[in-house]
Amino acid sequence: MRVIVNCVPQTGHIMPLLPLAQAFIARGDEVLIDSGANAADAVSSRELSILAPTQLDTTAILKSEPEIPLCEPDH
């Protein structure tokens, strides 16, 4: 399974999600962490990889996975 962990790049927001990301990796899943530079230290200290927002187009990834429902924002 492919998992995207998306979070505000602040330590208090990203830290609770890291054990979940590690659990997915431990069971053989592919995990992408989509956050900002402020979260890089917390993520890399757990031997996880972080992608800067400009490197990952979350919407494009979700649209490429038809089994994942995507809610478009109302404008």
Secondary structure, 3 states (H helix, E strand, C coil): CEEEEECCCCHHHHHHHHHHHHHHHHCCCEEEEECCHHHHHHHHCCCCCEECHHHCCHHHHHHCCCCCCCCCCCC
